[in-house]
């Protein structure tokens, strides 16, 4: 649709400053009459109607009228906390709908703020596919007669499927923050706290903003209630993402340090507050951050290897190392009691010239080994931290270290802790496909051979050791606070106790919820180390009382089912499991590649990694079917739980049911894409009988997706924790599951029409 409204945004003044990548044409969502209707639906209950009206240059009344025409409930006041904490959700759902200039208005952000978010907020632009779809300016246009006919049909379907439940307000998104702000009753406070000297057990916040958590003091990354609950579970450290050039001033680099005083003041407040619970604050160091070319105009001796439009600050330059060390010394002097840092030096963002293996292209680093450069970066960080606070911990994480890891370990300062992902390189076989763990996994129980080998090398070098683990969830499924696979967690803890590591990082940005999984892990910090059965029985009794035996059966069923998960790094990063029933179906291939825990599209080829498509679908079906058996046992456990445990027990059941719906949905989506592609394959036309069989299969799968979306709508509407993960915010909102129902009915109609056309053409 061509838009002639003069006041609509059409300037490229902001877009020129923001990344676009290949800028393909945006997707069209034909289950709505047009893009305007999609925009209003997707942003309803996400941003205020007044903001939408501003974007479309129209009145609030027009926005509300269009919403009502589709059966959407009355508008509500959007909590300011939702806007501040949920901006990634807003960006993602409008990525194919708005050009940058209108997106900035919707977000109430400057171009500079959005550019920072896309780069530094857990590399969001990569999660969005490293491309910005090309969108024409979007304006309000009076709905046509055809549009009104379509919206009437949508409204009828929505009312038929969701009835009064849609009209009643559910739990507000981020409502869980209120609970995490509340202190525990005295009766629930346990003596489970570990002092920092007794062993390191640190974790990420369930609710912190990832990109710049110290920039807004009103958005507390670690509420008192969360700290207390974590401390009761044996956690004695929490971590946060920071960017070093924002934390300290520099005479050498005067452009660094903007806002550092406020950030350090916030950090001091956090250190003091966490200290009340014997918890230390740790900073994640992924340094030095790459800079754009103008930064090096008069600093050519510091310019390292290039990656896209950024260049490394070369750490073979003494001036760069001096800045790193001095900045950290400054931070640790100005923030007494800060616990320490952990580093990632060979992955994530481009940092040193060796961080992405490109150092041979640097004139200063070319003659040096990756091990030498990486060890030097870690030692530089250690020197700065310990100048500021000799008691702080410095932990070198070997993420993505290559075959040279042993050499790097031998070059590390003796005061550095060495950390490795426990389950990394563990060989597995699922559905007849042999592979190995190359990311986080709960379904494959660690430790693997890589960690065991490197921990031993570190011990021989005189270093303390730590295991990086995920005990709540992983990218296998991160849309629920924890996966109740406690048998697998207990097995991993037993193995780690045998390995004799000195500490544990309990989560990356996902997995910071105070859970029974962490309660299991706490028991294994005791001496002597208890048996898995003893621990699991104790946790089941504490949470389910007389229902403990049924809970144990459920946990075992979930654990057994989860070991069928078709694990591979491509599956974890690209599969649709995070979105489950909220991921849309498409009547025709989109042509878009699935993105890293961002937008799955319909890209089965990328979803499945090394698994054949049919095997991939069957494995998810095995997980879903086995999980469903455990749900029956967990229902019995909840029914027998004491009154003071019922709310917590019911929440665990809801999380488990939501997980089952996600696994089931992935299996259905895989089979749908396979059947759709066969139906549309003109190179291998099907017989009339085969077409009918495919359409019958598609009809069953679409109906399964409708029912899954309908049930998940109720679960997430009642519990704001379902669908949320700290670094990605909400994968889906309740209304996305209503949209999925509309989408499913439309796709099925389209495919039936297409099959009918093909039949006519073949006559």
C-alpha positions in Angstrom: 0.0 0.0 0.0 1.4 3.4 -1.0 1.1 6.0 1.8 0.6 9.7 0.9 0.1 11.1 4.4 2.5 14.0 4.5 3.4 13.8 8.2 4.4 10.2 8.1 8.0 9.5 8.9 10.1 9.0 5.8 13.5 10.5 6.7 16.7 8.4 6.6 18.4 10.7 9.1 18.4 7.9 11.7 18.6 4.9 9.5 22.0 5.9 8.2 23.4 5.5 11.7 21.9 2.1 12.3 22.9 -1.3 10.8 20.8 -2.7 8.0 22.8 -5.7 6.7 21.3 -7.1 3.4 18.0 -5.3 4.1 15.7 -7.8 2.3 12.0 -7.1 1.9 10.1 -7.6 5.1 7.7 -10.5 5.5 4.0 -10.0 4.9 1.6 -11.5 7.4 -1.4 -12.3 5.3 -3.6 -13.5 8.1 -4.2 -9.8 8.8 -5.7 -7.4 6.2 -2.5 -5.3 6.0 0.6 -4.2 7.8 -1.3 -1.5 9.8 -3.5 -4.2 11.4 -0.5 -6.3 12.2 1.2 -3.4 13.8 -1.8 -2.5 16.0 -2.3 -6.2 17.0 1.4 -6.9 17.8 1.7 -3.7 20.0 -1.6 -4.0 21.8 -0.8 -4.5 25.5 2.9 -3.8 24.7 2.9 0.0 24.2 0.3 2.7 24.9 -2.3 3.4 22.1 -1.1 7.0 22.2 2.4 5.9 21.2 1.0 3.8 18.4 -1.1 6.7 17.2 2.0 8.9 17.2 3.9 6.4 15.0 1.0 6.2 12.5 0.2 9.9 12.7 -3.4 9.3 13.7 -5.7 9.5 16.7 -5.9 7.2 19.6 -9.6 6.7 18.7 -8.6 5.3 15.3 -6.1 2.9 16.9 -8.7 1.7 19.4 -11.3 1.3 16.7 -9.1 -1.0 14.7 -8.2 -3.0 17.8 -11.8 -3.5 18.7 -12.6 -4.5 15.1 -10.2 -7.5 15.5 -11.7 -8.5 18.9 -8.9 -7.2 21.0 -9.7 -6.4 24.7 -10.0 -2.9 25.9 -6.7 -1.0 26.3 -4.9 -1.1 29.7 -2.3 1.2 31.2 1.1 -0.2 30.3 3.3 -0.2 33.4 6.4 1.9 33.0 8.5 -1.0 34.2 7.2 -3.1 31.2 8.5 -0.5 28.7 11.8 -0.2 30.5 12.4 -3.9 30.9 10.8 -5.2 27.7 12.2 -3.2 24.9 13.8 -6.2 23.2 10.4 -7.8 22.9 9.1 -4.6 21.3 12.0 -4.4 18.9 11.7 -8.0 17.8 7.9 -7.9 17.1 8.2 -4.8 15.0 11.4 -5.8 13.1 9.4 -6.7 10.0 6.8 -3.9 10.4 8.6 -0.5 10.8 11.5 1.3 9.4 14.1 2.5 11.9 12.8 6.1 12.2 9.3 4.9 13.2 10.8 2.2 15.4 12.7 4.8 17.3 9.4 6.7 18.0 7.7 3.5 19.1 10.6 2.7 21.5 11.1 6.3 22.6 14.8 5.9 22.0 17.4 7.9 20.2 19.3 6.4 17.3 22.4 6.3 19.5 20.6 4.3 22.2 19.2 1.9 19.7 22.6 1.4 18.0 24.1 0.7 21.4 21.3 -1.8 22.2 21.7 -3.6 18.9 25.5 -4.0 19.4 26.0 -4.4 23.2 22.7 -5.9 24.5 24.0 -9.5 24.1 24.7 -8.7 20.4 21.0 -8.2 19.6 21.5 -7.4 16.0 23.0 -10.8 15.4 20.1 -12.3 17.2 17.8 -10.5 14.7 19.7 -12.0 11.8 22.3 -9.3 11.2 19.8 -7.7 8.9 17.0 -5.1 9.1 14.2 -6.0 6.8 13.3 -3.1 4.5 9.9 -1.6 5.4 8.1 1.3 3.8 6.8 4.0 6.2 3.6 2.9 7.8 0.6 5.2 8.1 -2.9 4.9 9.3 -5.3 4.4 6.4 -9.1 4.0 6.8 -9.8 0.2 6.6 -11.4 -0.8 3.3 -14.5 -2.9 2.9 -12.4 -6.0 2.4 -10.3 -5.2 5.4 -13.4 -4.8 7.5 -14.7 -8.1 6.3 -11.5 -9.8 7.3 -11.3 -8.2 10.7 -14.9 -9.2 11.4 -13.9 -12.8 10.7 -10.8 -12.5 12.9 -13.0 -11.1 15.7 -15.5 -13.9 15.4 -12.7 -16.5 15.5 -11.1 -14.8 18.5 -14.4 -14.6 20.5 -15.2 -18.2 19.6 -11.8 -19.6 20.7 -11.1 -17.4 23.7 -14.4 -16.0 24.9 -14.5 -14.0 28.1 -11.0 -15.1 29.1 -9.5 -12.7 26.6 -11.5 -9.7 27.9 -10.4 -10.2 31.5 -7.0 -8.8 32.6 -4.4 -11.5 33.2 -1.3 -11.1 35.3 0.7 -8.1 34.1 4.0 -8.8 32.4 6.9 -8.5 34.9 4.5 -9.0 37.8 7.1 -11.5 39.1 9.3 -8.5 40.0 7.0 -7.7 42.8 7.5 -11.1 44.4 11.2 -10.9 43.9 11.2 -7.6 45.8 9.5 -9.2 48.8 11.6 -10.7 51.7 10.8 -14.3 52.6 8.8 -15.0 55.7 11.0 -15.8 58.7 9.8 -19.4 58.6 11.2 -19.9 55.1 14.6 -18.5 55.8 17.2 -21.3 55.9 20.8 -21.5 57.0 21.9 -22.5 53.5 24.1 -19.5 53.0 27.7 -20.1 52.0 30.4 -17.7 52.8 32.5 -16.6 49.8 35.6 -18.2 51.3 33.9 -21.6 51.5 33.6 -22.0 47.7 32.4 -20.0 44.8 28.8 -20.5 43.6 27.6 -17.5 41.5 24.7 -16.9 39.1 23.0 -14.3 37.0 19.9 -12.4 37.9 16.5 -13.8 36.7 15.4 -10.2 35.9 18.4 -7.9 35.2 18.7 -5.9 32.1 21.7 -7.2 30.2 23.1 -4.4 28.1 23.8 -1.6 30.6 22.3 -2.7 33.9 23.9 0.1 35.9 22.5 2.9 33.8 19.0 3.1 35.4 19.0 2.9 39.2 15.2 2.5 39.2 15.5 -0.9 37.5 17.1 -2.9 40.3 18.9 -5.9 38.8 19.0 -7.7 42.1 16.0 -7.1 44.3 16.3 -8.0 48.0 13.9 -10.9 47.8 15.8 -12.4 44.9 19.1 -12.1 46.7 17.7 -13.6 49.9 16.2 -16.6 48.0 19.4 -17.2 46.1 21.4 -17.0 49.3 19.1 -19.6 50.9 20.0 -21.9 48.0 23.7 -21.6 48.7 24.5 -18.9 46.1 27.3 -16.6 47.3 27.9 -14.5 44.2 25.9 -12.9 41.4 27.3 -11.4 38.2 26.4 -8.6 35.7 27.4 -7.5 32.3 29.4 -4.3 32.0 31.5 -2.5 29.4 34.8 -1.3 30.8 35.0 2.0 28.9 31.8 3.1 30.7 33.1 2.4 34.2 36.2 4.5 34.5 37.6 7.8 33.2 40.8 7.8 31.1 43.2 10.6 30.3 44.5 8.6 27.3 41.0 8.0 26.0 39.0 11.1 27.0 35.9 9.8 25.1 35.7 6.9 27.6 33.9 7.1 30.9 30.7 8.9 30.1 28.3 8.4 33.1 30.9 6.4 35.1 30.2 8.2 38.4 26.5 7.2 38.3 27.4 3.6 37.3 30.0 3.2 40.1 27.6 4.7 42.6 25.0 2.1 41.5 27.6 -0.6 41.8 28.5 0.4 45.3 24.9 0.3 46.3 24.5 -3.2 44.9 27.7 -4.4 46.6 26.4 -3.1 49.9 23.0 -4.6 49.5 24.2 -8.0 48.3 26.7 -8.1 51.2 23.7 -8.3 53.6 23.2 -11.8 52.2 26.8 -12.9 52.1 26.7 -12.4 48.3 29.5 -10.8 46.2 29.1 -9.0 42.9 31.2 -10.2 40.0 31.6 -8.3 36.7 31.7 -10.0 33.3 34.7 -8.8 31.3 34.7 -9.2 27.5 37.4 -6.7 26.8 38.7 -4.5 25.2 35.7 -3.8 23.1 36.3 -3.1 19.4 35.9 0.5 18.1 35.0 2.0 14.8 37.7 3.5 12.5 37.4 7.2 13.6 38.6 6.2 17.1 42.0 5.2 15.7 42.6 8.3 13.6 45.5 9.4 15.8 46.0 6.0 17.4 47.1 3.8 14.4 49.5 1.9 16.7 46.6 0.5 18.6 44.4 -0.5 15.6 44.1 -4.2 15.4 42.2 -6.6 13.1 39.0 -5.7 11.4 35.5 -7.2 11.7 32.8 -5.5 9.6 33.0 -1.8 10.6 34.9 -2.3 13.8 38.6 -2.8 14.7 40.1 -4.5 17.7 42.0 -2.4 20.2 45.2 -4.4 19.8 46.3 -5.8 23.1 49.9 -6.2 21.8 50.0 -2.5 22.3 51.3 -1.6 25.8 49.0 1.5 25.8 45.9 -0.7 25.4 47.0 -3.1 28.2 47.8 -0.2 30.4 44.3 1.3 29.9 42.7 -2.1 30.8 44.7 -2.6 33.9 44.4 1.0 35.1 40.6 1.1 34.5 40.1 -2.1 36.5 42.3 -0.9 39.3 40.2 2.3 39.4 36.9 0.4 39.5 38.0 -2.0 42.3 39.5 0.9 44.4 36.3 2.9 44.0 34.0 0.0 44.8 35.3 -1.7 47.9 34.0 -5.2 48.5 33.5 -6.0 44.8 33.8 -9.7 44.4 35.8 -10.0 41.2 35.5 -10.6 37.5 35.2 -13.4 35.1 36.5 -13.2 31.5 35.5 -14.4 28.1 38.5 -13.8 25.8 38.0 -15.9 22.7 34.4 -15.4 21.7 31.4 -13.1 22.0 32.4 -9.7 20.8 35.6 -8.9 18.9 38.1 -8.0 21.6 41.8 -8.8 21.2 43.1 -9.6 17.8 43.2 -13.3 18.8 39.6 -13.3 20.2 38.2 -14.5 16.8 41.4 -16.2 15.6 42.4 -13.4 13.2 45.6 -12.3 15.0 47.9 -13.4 12.1 46.5 -10.5 10.1 47.8 -8.0 12.7 51.3 -6.6 12.2 51.9 -6.6 16.0 50.2 -9.9 16.9 51.1 -11.9 13.8 54.2 -13.5 15.2 52.5 -14.4 18.5 50.4 -17.4 19.4 46.8 -17.2 20.3 47.6 -18.8 23.7 50.2 -16.1 24.4 47.8 -13.2 23.5 44.8 -14.7 25.4 46.8 -15.4 28.5 48.3 -11.9 28.4 44.8 -10.4 28.2 43.7 -12.4 31.3 46.9 -11.5 33.2 46.5 -7.9 32.4 42.9 -8.0 33.8 44.2 -9.9 36.9 46.9 -7.3 37.5 44.4 -4.4 37.4 41.8 -6.1 39.6 44.3 -7.1 42.2 45.9 -3.6 42.3 42.5 -2.4 43.2 41.6 -5.2 45.6 44.0 -8.1 46.3 41.2 -10.2 47.7 39.0 -10.1 44.6 38.7 -13.2 42.4 39.7 -13.3 38.7 38.2 -16.2 36.8 39.4 -17.0 33.2 36.7 -18.8 31.3 38.0 -20.9 28.5 35.0 -20.4 26.2 36.0 -21.2 22.6 39.7 -21.7 23.5 41.1 -24.0 20.9 43.7 -26.8 21.0 46.0 -24.3 22.5 44.1 -24.2 25.8 46.7 -26.1 27.7 49.4 -23.7 26.6 47.3 -20.7 27.7 46.6 -22.3 31.0 50.3 -22.7 31.7 50.8 -19.0 31.0 48.1 -17.7 33.4 48.9 -15.9 36.6 48.8 -18.3 39.6 46.1 -16.1 41.3 43.6 -16.7 38.4 40.9 -19.3 38.7 40.4 -21.4 35.6 36.8 -22.2 34.5 35.5 -24.5 31.8 32.0 -25.5 30.6 31.5 -28.9 32.4 29.6 -30.8 29.7 31.5 -29.4 26.7 32.7 -32.1 24.2 30.7 -34.8 25.9 29.9 -37.4 23.1 26.2 -38.2 22.7 23.9 -40.1 20.4 20.3 -39.2 19.8 18.0 -40.8 17.2 21.0 -42.6 15.8 22.9 -39.3 15.2 26.3 -39.1 16.9 27.5 -35.6 17.9 29.1 -33.9 20.9 28.1 -31.1 23.2 29.4 -27.7 22.1 27.3 -25.4 24.2 25.3 -25.6 27.4 23.3 -28.7 28.0 21.2 -30.2 30.8 20.1 -33.2 28.7 23.7 -34.3 28.4 25.1 -34.7 31.9 28.7 -33.4 32.5 31.5 -33.2 32.9 32.9 -34.0 29.5 36.4 -35.0 28.5 37.5 -31.4 27.6 36.7 -30.0 31.1 38.2 -32.9 32.9 41.4 -32.7 30.9 41.8 -28.9 31.3 40.8 -28.8 35.0 43.6 -31.3 35.6 46.1 -29.1 33.7 45.0 -26.1 35.7 45.4 -27.9 39.0 48.9 -29.0 37.9 49.6 -25.3 37.1 48.6 -24.4 40.6 45.3 -22.7 39.7 41.9 -23.1 41.4 39.2 -24.5 39.1 35.5 -23.8 38.5 32.8 -25.5 36.5 30.4 -23.5 34.3 27.0 -25.3 34.5 23.3 -24.6 33.8 21.1 -26.1 36.4 17.8 -24.3 35.7 17.5 -24.2 31.9 19.6 -23.8 28.8 18.9 -22.9 25.2 17.5 -26.4 24.9 14.5 -24.5 26.4 14.7 -21.2 28.2 11.1 -20.0 28.1 10.3 -21.4 31.6 12.3 -20.4 34.8 13.5 -24.0 35.3 13.1 -27.5 33.8 12.1 -30.0 36.6 14.6 -32.6 35.5 16.1 -32.9 39.0 17.5 -36.4 38.5 19.8 -35.0 35.8 20.9 -32.1 38.0 21.7 -34.4 40.9 23.7 -36.7 38.6 25.7 -33.8 37.4 26.4 -32.6 41.0 27.6 -36.0 42.0 30.0 -36.0 39.0 31.3 -32.5 39.9 31.9 -33.5 43.5 34.0 -36.4 42.2 35.9 -34.0 39.9 36.9 -31.8 42.8 36.3 -28.4 41.3 36.6 -25.4 43.6 33.6 -23.4 42.4 30.6 -23.2 40.0 29.1 -20.6 37.7 25.5 -21.7 37.9 24.2 -19.9 34.9 24.8 -17.6 31.9 22.1 -14.9 31.3 19.4 -17.6 31.5 18.8 -19.8 34.5 18.9 -17.4 37.4 15.6 -18.3 39.0 15.5 -19.5 42.7 14.4 -23.1 42.0 14.3 -26.6 43.4 17.1 -27.4 40.9 19.4 -25.0 42.8 18.2 -26.5 46.1 19.5 -29.8 44.8 22.8 -28.2 43.9 23.1 -26.6 47.4 23.0 -30.0 49.1 26.1 -31.1 47.2 28.2 -28.2 48.8 28.0 -30.1 52.1 30.6 -32.4 53.5 30.5 -35.3 53.4 28.8 -35.3 50.0 25.3 -36.9 50.2 23.9 -39.4 47.7 21.6 -38.3 44.9 18.7 -40.3 46.3 19.0 -38.7 49.7 19.1 -35.2 48.1 16.2 -35.8 45.8 14.0 -37.2 48.5 14.7 -34.3 50.8 13.9 -31.7 48.1 10.7 -33.6 47.1 9.5 -33.6 50.8 10.3 -29.9 51.3 8.2 -28.9 48.3 5.5 -31.6 48.1 5.1 -33.1 51.5 2.9 -36.3 51.1 3.2 -35.8 47.3 7.0 -36.4 47.4 6.9 -39.9 45.9 4.8 -38.7 43.0 7.1 -35.7 42.5 10.1 -38.1 42.3 8.3 -40.1 39.7 7.6 -37.0 37.7 11.2 -35.7 37.9 12.4 -39.1 36.7 10.0 -39.2 33.8 11.0 -35.6 32.8 14.7 -36.5 33.1 14.4 -39.7 31.0 12.4 -37.9 28.3 14.8 -35.0 28.2 17.7 -37.3 27.3 16.0 -37.8 23.9 16.4 -34.1 23.1 18.1 -33.8 19.6 21.0 -31.8 20.9 23.2 -29.8 18.7 24.4 -26.2 18.8 22.5 -25.4 15.6 19.3 -26.7 17.3 19.9 -24.7 20.4 20.5 -21.4 18.7 18.2 -21.7 15.7 15.3 -24.0 16.6 11.8 -22.8 17.4 11.7 -24.3 20.9 12.0 -20.9 22.7 8.8 -19.7 21.0 7.0 -23.1 20.8 3.3 -22.6 20.0 3.8 -18.8 19.5 6.0 -19.4 16.4 3.9 -18.6 13.3 3.2 -21.1 10.5 3.7 -20.0 6.9 1.7 -21.2 3.9 4.8 -20.7 1.7 8.5 -20.8 2.5 9.7 -17.4 3.9 13.2 -17.7 2.6 14.5 -16.2 5.8 17.2 -18.0 7.8 16.5 -18.7 11.5 18.4 -16.4 13.8 20.2 -17.0 17.1 17.4 -17.4 19.7 15.8 -14.6 17.9 13.3 -15.4 15.1 13.0 -19.0 14.0 10.8 -18.4 10.9 10.2 -21.7 9.1 13.8 -22.6 8.5 13.7 -26.3 9.2 17.1 -26.9 7.5 18.8 -24.6 10.0 16.7 -25.7 12.9 17.7 -29.4 12.7 21.5 -29.1 12.4 22.9 -32.6 11.6 19.6 -34.4 12.2 17.5 -35.6 9.3 14.2 -33.8 9.3 12.1 -36.8 10.2 14.5 -37.9 13.0 14.6 -34.3 14.3 10.8 -34.2 14.5 10.6 -37.7 16.1 13.1 -36.8 18.8 11.1 -33.8 19.9 7.9 -36.0 19.8 9.7 -38.5 22.1 10.6 -35.7 24.5 7.0 -34.4 24.5 5.4 -37.8 24.9 7.7 -38.8 27.8 7.2 -35.4 29.4 3.5 -35.8 29.2 3.7 -39.0 31.3 5.5 -37.1 34.0 2.8 -34.4 34.1 0.3 -36.9 35.4 2.6 -37.8 38.3 3.2 -34.2 39.0 -0.5 -33.5 39.1 -0.9 -36.2 41.8 2.0 -34.6 43.7 0.4 -31.1 43.6 -2.9 -32.6 44.9 -1.2 -34.0 47.9 1.0 -31.0 48.7 0.5 -29.2 52.0 -1.4 -26.0 51.9 1.6 -23.8 52.4 3.3 -25.5 49.4 0.4 -25.5 47.0 1.1 -22.2 45.2 4.8 -23.1 44.6 3.9 -26.7 43.6 1.2 -25.5 41.1 3.7 -23.2 39.6 6.1 -26.1 39.0 3.3 -28.0 37.3 2.5 -25.0 35.1 6.2 -24.6 34.1 6.3 -28.3 33.3 3.1 -28.2 31.2 4.4 -25.2 29.3 7.6 -27.0 28.5 5.7 -30.0 27.2 3.6 -27.7 25.0 6.8 -26.2 23.6 8.4 -29.6 22.8 5.1 -30.9 21.3 4.8 -27.7 19.1 8.4 -28.1 17.7 7.5 -31.7 16.7 4.3 -30.4 15.0 6.1 -27.5 13.3 8.7 -29.8 11.9 6.1 -32.2 10.4 4.1 -29.2 9.1 7.0 -27.7 7.2 7.9 -31.2 5.7 4.3 -31.8 4.6 3.9 -28.2 3.3 7.0 -28.4 1.2 6.0 -31.7 -0.2 2.6 -30.3 -1.1 4.1 -27.3 -2.8 7.0 -29.1 -4.6 6.3 -28.6 -8.3 9.4 -30.5 -9.2 7.9 -33.7 -7.6 4.2 -33.3 -8.0 2.0 -35.4 -5.8 -0.9 -37.6 -6.9 -4.4 -36.5 -5.9 -4.4 -39.2 -3.2 -1.0 -38.0 -1.9 -2.2 -34.4 -1.8 -5.2 -35.4 0.2 -3.0 -37.3 2.6 -0.7 -34.3 3.1 -3.6 -31.9 3.6 -5.2 -34.3 6.1 -1.9 -34.4 8.0 -1.5 -30.6 7.8 -5.0 -30.2 9.1 -4.2 -32.5 12.1 -1.0 -30.6 12.8 -2.6 -27.2 12.5 -5.3 -28.2 14.9 -2.7 -29.5 17.4 -0.9 -26.1 17.1 -4.2 -24.3 17.7 -4.9 -26.3 20.9 -1.3 -25.9 22.1 -1.5 -22.1 21.6 -4.9 -22.0 23.3 -3.6 -23.8 26.4 -0.3 -21.9 26.5 -2.3 -18.6 26.4 -4.0 -19.5 29.6 -0.8 -20.6 31.3 1.3 -17.5 30.4 -1.6 -15.2 31.0 -1.8 -16.4 34.5 1.9 -16.4 35.2 4.2 -13.7 33.8 7.3 -15.9 34.2 6.3 -18.2 31.3 7.8 -16.9 28.1 10.4 -14.7 29.8 14.2 -14.9 29.7 16.4 -12.1 31.0 18.6 -11.4 27.9 15.7 -11.8 25.4 12.9 -10.4 27.5 9.6 -11.9 26.5 9.8 -14.4 23.7 6.0 -14.0 23.4 3.1 -12.1 24.9 -0.3 -13.7 25.6 -1.8 -12.1 22.5 0.8 -13.7 20.3 -0.8 -17.0 21.1 -4.2 -15.6 20.0 -2.5 -14.4 16.8 -1.2 -18.0 16.3 -4.8 -19.3 16.3 -5.7 -16.7 13.6 -2.6 -17.6 11.7 -3.2 -21.3 11.8 -6.8 -21.1 10.4 -5.6 -18.7 7.6 -2.6 -20.9 6.6 -4.8 -24.0 6.4 -7.3 -22.2 4.2 -4.4 -21.0 2.0 -2.9 -24.4 1.6 -6.3 -26.0 0.7 -6.8 -23.3 -2.0 -3.2 -23.8 -3.3 -3.8 -27.6 -3.5 -7.1 -27.0 -5.3 -5.3 -24.8 -7.9 -2.7 -27.4 -8.5 -5.4 -30.0 -9.0 -7.1 -27.7 -11.6 -3.8 -27.1 -13.4 -3.0 -30.8 -13.6 -6.3 -31.6 -15.4 
